[in-house]
């Protein structure tokens, strides 16, 4: 097996073997990390029925996400082998540690506490380990515990009924099924040994066995054969006298309760075991120590009668007191618990509704009562909102939410507001038709107040207010250009509905956040306060704090809700919240009940390489250094590449010489991007940011490709976003698109004469990415007029007909140099159609040119994501260094505000 490959996992060495299969260390060649591969037994892997059951179980097990449980990454099949891909945990097993002798009390209790925490997390989700034993527990060098093979015994065994187990000819027959070894028998509960169905109390028994073994240095139930061990499990008691004298009475009692033969008399929940262990660690077991002497030793003779009488009175009073104490109201203990699930996020591509980057929007929300999650996931070629009740595993798609972004709940949790197709909409969580409330192009989220009004924002505007029943929107406020304000965004209506939090965006960087401010404004008097906080996406917590994000870190600042004032310095409370630098959107939310939902920032590097992809799906990297590239454009002779290079909020245009392998900077203003070559290859046209404050806009300028001349303004900076996409072959016209209130529009600028831009199409739909054909008589472009982005062709300058080229969604059209092919991207595939223009226009059915495109690096307002070589045989892309980032996940922390309070009171930082 060594050096073999299963899928993209290269086997390096063998770790171990057992009834559940052989385990190997392997390298994940895509994510460049070590994993553990459990290669399933051949007899098992070749059984379709058992594999189908196993796959169902494995999906459930993969949902476990706890620091004390080794994660399951996936299930792979290759060369007739099936393998489970798991987290590789370094360090010895607990069994190897116990072989060296009994563990010191403090070490044993610390390990037991972590085992109990992992079991408790799984039991709360209805998942039982079924094969807990020291060899399935690893302890890392920093004393961190990881439970291995969680639930695999059931997954591998499949659906076996109780009658079948009980009819086994011997006790050991049940124990020799897949996944049950001789070593396992010593940790099987009596009901397991008898072949009965088991529940979480079987794990409680196994926990008791493991804890006993750590303290005593030997098995609780031993024997020479499996049958001997199982007989001992069913009939015998552990040798309690082997426990060290240092074991406190509370732990001795815990062991006895865990190892009760009758499951009804056994400890019922592993959480109770965790509490007992925690109390023992804190030393509270000292109160259990027996009295040093009996009172009877102090008295004799007639005096004993008095003593007994007095004791009777005291005992009676004590009993009454204990009854009263037992009937007292018991304070509820609030438990903080965590779980997560993987979801399919929207791609960083223009959405079918707004034509803007989906990454610019928040994707998660939690209902005020903390029982429902709403998140935006991918649904085919578009997006959709999915609802997940926290007491259920499976999310449900919410009908009527195609193309959705930025979900938020109504105060009663019965409705979800969202944005789609340039509209603000709402839909019931029970489903049904979505209701359109008003127009809202390129949103910056919304908030639903207790008075049934919604406050929302759109890009480069102030705040708007609309009734949740639908009405013309009312302007609440507008950016003040004299103060350098560009837009207001990310509103949240505060409790009581009297004021709103929001972000004031300003500055000249690409994301407008170098000068952003967090503000609060009363909705009746419009009195506004700028809060002394630096960050984005403010949200109020019922603990009396404002939460906000700065560079991926969540902060909490004490806040007086009546005076609308920050009353203390902000404190960091959570690292790694996914934030969008270009818009300031952050993906977190806290319910009124104190539960937190957030999307963690993954470690996927955004840098990439320039790479060729040919018609055989072969990928060849160029020698250019790794950068965050965007909009690669080949010179007409194919020898140079003009490309945007991003770094933080800065961007410039560079030129790469393919033959010489040199990368030379063309612009130095840190705000230029989206280059386009002139037909003769002597000049480059690009967009650049001009102005400040509300006067910020993008101009389109021209510069010599060798940097020998100053820039010449082609289009003034009157629009916030303006992107050049193509020059006509004769150099007389520039095609570009910009962002207007009604969406994206394509313009044609004559480069001679009056140089006044003319609208290419007069429609209510968005268009972009116009590209001239090589003879200049045709323009290919994308439009959302069908409800999703498709590629179209029209004659230039017109008039004439219109032809739809793509049929299942498409974008980024590029003509071949001979004009006989038109390429475009659809579903991450490079497609093409054969084109004929004489005597009239016609195009063939789209066909796939390359379907193994490299993962692309997301960029902002790109003019194109690839280009074609002069011979039409190779295609230039920006390939992400990591072919695929780590799985996106949604994390939920129930009762998180309890943890927040403890963190703030302790003064500790995450």
Buried (B, 14 or more C-beta within 10 A) or exposed (E): BEEBEBBBBBBBEEBEEBBBBBBBBBBBEBBEEEBBBBBBBEEBBEBEEBBEBBEEBBEBBBBBBBEBBBBBBBBBEEEEBBBBBBBBBEBBBBBEBBEEEBBEBEBBBBBBBBBBBBBBBBBBBEBBBBBBBBBBBBBEEEEBBBBBBBBBBBBBBBEBEEEEBEEBEEBBBBBBBBBBBBBBBBBBBBBBBBBBEBBBBBBBBBBBBBBBBBBBBBBBBEBEEBBBBBBBBBEBEBEBEEBEEEBBBBBBBBBBBBBBBEBEEBBBBBBBBBBBBBBBBEEEBEEBEEEEEEEEEEEEEEEEEEBEEEEEEEEEEEEEEEEEEEEEEEEEEEEBBBBBBEBEBBBBBBBBBBBBBBBBBBBBBBBBBBBBBBBBBBBEBBBBBBBBBBEEEEBEBBBBBBBBBBBBBBBEBEBBBBBBBBBBBBBBBEBEEBBBBBBBBBBBBBBBBEEEBBBBBBBBBBBBBBBBEEEEBEEBBEBEBEEBBBBBBBBBBBEEBBBBBBBBBBBBBBBBBEBBBBBBBBBEEEEBBEBEBBBBBBBBBBBEBBBBBBEBBBBBBBBEBEEBEBEEEBBEBBEBBBBBBBBBBBBBBBBBBBBBBBBBBBEBEBBBBBBBBBBEEEBEEBEBEBBBBBBBBBBBEBBBBBBBBBEEBEBBBBBBBBEEEEBEEBBEBBBBBBBBBBBEBBBBBBBBBBBBBBEBBBBBBBBBBEBEEEBEEBBEBBBBBBBBBBBBBEBBBBBBBBBEEEBBBBBBBBBEEEEEBEEBBEEEBBBBBBBBBBEBBBBBBBBBBBEBBBBBBBBBBEEBEEBBBBEEBBBBBBBBBEBBBBBBBBEEBBBBBBBEBEEEBEBEEBEEBBEEBBBBBBBBBBBBBBBBBBEBEBBBBBBBBBBEBBBBBBBBBBBBBBBBBEBBEEEEEE
